[in-house]
Amino acid sequence: MAIESRADTQLEREGKAPFHFQSAVHILRVEPHRSGNLSEFLNTLKVCSQESIFQHTFRTLQEHHFLQEGYSNDFAHWALVACKEPELAERLSALDVREFTTLAGLRTRLVQIVDEHLVSNPSAATRRASEPFYFCSSGTVVLPTTVVARNLPEFTEAIARISVHSVHYHFIEARLRLRLNSNDFSVWLDREIGPNRAADLINDIDFYTLTLQGVRNRILRILEGALD
């Protein structure tokens, strides 16, 4: 009798809990804070809600998912366009949010970057921006879909046909629920299919250098490799 390979076992294995794909829409809320210069911006960064930090870093990827050029978050964009501070914009844009496991840690780093810039460039602190920065957050309305996966082949097929909004919800927005250190896809693969390289590779995808469609394509290549 042939010994069943681990790969074959994982291909056929059905998770105890199937993966139910969901999507989401977001209702934007304008927070009571706005900043007309970098000094005000720094002070507001220290006290704004964590949801606002998430909105202007992680969630902006969904709003501009079709862009591959330009700055990766709203803070960097405002620093360049409204404040005419390209050096600060570059530093804010270079921040890799995947390095942080809490929004508090991400906030601390943002504050540090802006503070260091103003220490080196004190005249920039009170120079009026061409337009204020409005701090926003958003409420999430989760939308169930009919797409369900019970094993690795079904999961791969589902990834190919879900919307990019569903990709964002499970791959990027999930990081807020999971303390920013993973995503729904990797968690399910690791827990239900078994420890595998695909889960780690998916979690390591640099979503800041890709559109959401690019993220989907990268996930598919990883999963198709696991199926071979």
C-alpha positions, 0 to 999 in steps of 0.5 A: 500500500502506498503511503499517503504524502503529507501534500496529498493529505493537505489537499484533500483535508477539509477544515473543521470550520470552513472559510466563509468569505465576507466583504465590507463597506465603510461609513466614513466619519470625520473626527473633531480634529483637524490640523492646519500646520505640522505642529497641530498635526503632531499634537493631534497624532498623539490624541486621535483615535486608534481607528483614525490611525488605522483609517489613514494607513491601512484602510487608505489602501482600499480607497486607492487600491488601483494605484501603485505609485505615490505615497502609501498613506494619507499622512505622507500625501498631506505632508507632501502636497499641503505642507510641501515637506518632501523629506517628511513625506518620504519618511512617513511613506517609508514606514512599513506598517507590517512591523507593528503588532499594535496601533499604539506602536504605529502611532508612537512611530508616526509621532516620532517621525514628525517630531524629529522632522520638526526638531530639524526643521523648526520653521516648518512647524507653524507654516500654514498648510495649503489645506488642513488635514481632517482626521477621519475614521470609519465604521465597518458594515460586514457583508456576508457572501455565498462563497465558502471553502472547505479545503485548499482547492476550493479556497484557491478557486474562491480567492480567484473570484471574490471581490477586491473588497473581500480581499481587503477585508480578510487580508488587510482589515483583519490585521486590526482584529488580529493585532496587526500580525496576521490575516484571516487567510493565513490563520485559516490555512494554518489552523484548518489545513495544517502548518504549511509554507503557504500561510507564512508566504501569504502573510509576508506579502508586501501589500504596500507595493501592490494593488489589491488585484496584485495582492490577489494574484500573489496569493493565487500564485502561492496557493497554486504552488501549494497545490502542485 
